[in-house]
Amino acid sequence: MNLEKYPTLTIIQHPLIQTKLTILRDVNTDNYMFRTLLNQIASLMVYEVFRNTDTVEVEVSTPLETTTGYKLSKEITLVPILRAGLGMVSGIHQLIPRARIGHIGLYRAKNTLEPVEYYTKFPPNLSETKVILIDPMLATGGSASAALTFIKQRNVKDISFVCLVAAPEGVERIIADHPEVPIFTAALDRELNDHAYILPGLGDAGDRIYGTE
């Protein structure tokens, strides 16, 4: 697959991530293991997502003397797309425990496949933070694009999108609608089927997280 046409896409191919993703794809993986591995993968992906994030110097006193350390230059806000995005939040939050959490609730209309908003709640001063939008699956890109629009309407300039598995159609939609937003994924799969499911994919992430149908 020619990745040059996806300039904002980063595929994180760490062996641990790819091994855990393979287990997630397996139809025989139960809900508990799916949730566990999803959070573990999210934690591992954080390192790449924040690789080029700006830091500022801070003074810190060790038991022996004062020295210079570093901290992230901005507060972090995690914004999962409900409901499946919640399945990745705790894995990221473990590594960034002071991050704030907002929520966007969207569902895909069955007749049009277009996103419909039913809930939005953000922490204050969102525009002053680095926002990480989270959803396990990037399929058509409609929900992610709509969520990014809602966030940008709050004057947020620093946004990244993190997903577990992406389809080319979804990546192309995000690049077309939001060309400045970096996309991080563990896999770029082949295509969407007629029902907008990612192939080979891993099924409906929300159902596999929560044991629903």
N, C-alpha and C positions, 0 to 999 in steps of 0.2 A: 504493500500500500504506500502510495506517495504521500509522505507527511509534510512536504514543503508547502502544500496549500492550506495547512493548518498552523499558521505561524504562532498562534497564542496557545497552542496545545502542548502540554507536557505529559508524557506517558511515563509513570513511575514504575520501572521494571526491576525493582529490588527483588532478589530471590525469595526473601521471606514473604513479601507481599504477593508475589505470583503463586507461591505454594499455597498460601491461605486462600487466595482467590479461586484456585482450582477446587479446593474443598467446598467453597461456597457455591460453586456452579453445580456441584453434584446434587442430583435430585434426592439422594438418600440422606443428605445432611439435614438433621432435625432443627427445629426452631431455636432451641437453646444454643446449639453449636453455631448456627448461623449468626445469631446476635453476638455471641462471644467473638467470633472471627471478624465480623464486621467492625466491631469496636477496635480490635487489635490492628486491623488494616488501617483504620482511620488514624490511629496513633502513629503508625509508621509513616503514613503519608505526610504528616505534619512537618517532618524534617525537610522535605523537598518544597512544600508550600511556603515555608518561611526562610528558605535558603538565602534569598536576596532582600529580605526585609531590613529596613534601616534600623540602626541602633544608635543610642546616645551614651556618652561616657557618664559614669556616676562614681562618686567616691564611696568606698566601703572600708570599714575598719575590721581587719582580721584580728585574731587574738594577739598578734605580734606587732602590727603596724597598719598604717593607712595605705591603701592602694587604689588603683583605678579599675573599675569593672564596667560592665555594659548592661543595658536593658533595652527592650524594644522601645522605639521612639513614639509609638502610639498605643493606646489601649486597643484591645481586640474585641470585636463583637462577632459571635457565631450566630448565624441565622439559618436554621434548618427549614427546609420546605416540608411542611407537615403532609403525611405523617411519617413517611419513610426516612426523611432526613434526621429525625430524632434518633434513629438507630446508629448514627455515626457521632453524635454530639459528645457522649460521655468519653469516648476514646480520645477525642481532641481536647476536651476539657481537662482531662487528667494531666495533660502536659502543659496546658495554659489555664491553670485553675482560677486566675483572676479575670479571665475573659467573661464578658457579659453575653447574655443569650437573648436574642429576639426570635420571633416566629412569624412565618408566613404560611397561611393555609390556602392551598389551591387544590382543585380537583379537575380532572379532564372530562369535559362533556362527551358522552358516548357518541352523540350524533355528529359532532363537529371536530372532536379531539382537541378543542381549544381550551385553555386554562380558564377556570372560573375562581375568583377570589372569594373566600368565605371568612378569613380571619387574618389580621395583621396587627402585630404588637412589637414595638421596638423600644429599646432603652433610650433614655435621653441623650442628647449630644451625639447622635449617631454619626453625623458628618465629620466629627473630629476623630473617628476611630478607623481602624482597618477592619473591613467587613469580610468575613468568610461565609459565602453562601454554600449550603451543603444539601446534597440530594444524592442518594446512591446511584440512580439511573439517569442518564442523559439520553433520552429517546428522541422524540421529535424536536425537543428544545423549546417547546411552547411554554411550559411551566417555568423553566429556568429563565427564559428571556423575559417573561412577565414579571417574575420575582426581581430580576435585576433592574427592570424599569421602575418598580415600586421603590426599591432601595435608592436608585439614582434620583428619584423625585425628592428625596430627603437631603439632596446636595452632597451625597457621599461620592468621593473621588477615588478612593482606594478600595477596590473590591476584587476578590478572587473567587472563582467557582471551583468547588471540589466535588467530584463524583467518583463512584467506584468503577462503573462501566459506562462507556459512551458509544453511541452509534454515529457514523459519519454524518447522517442527516442532522442530528442534534448539534454536533460540533459546528457544522456549516451554518446553522441558524444562529448560534451564539456569536460566531465571528461576524456574520452579516449585521446582526442587530447591535452587538456590543463589542466592537473590534478591539477595544482597549482592555478588556477583561481577560486575565489569564485563566486558562482552564487546566485543571489537574485531574488526571484519571489514572486508574491502575490498568485499564485495558480499553483499546479502541476496537470494538467488535465489527462484524462484517456489514450488517444492514438491519433495517426494520422489516418485520413481516406486515401483512395486510391489516393487522390489528394494532400496529405501532408497538409491538414488543421487540426488544433487541434480540438479534440472533448472532451467535449462539446464546448469549445472555445468561441469566440465572433465574428466569421467571419473574414474578412480581415481588420486588424486594419487600414491600410493606406486608404482604401476606406471609412471606417467609420469616420476617422479623416477629410478627405478632401472632402467627398461627391462624390467620383468617383465610377466607376464600372469597 
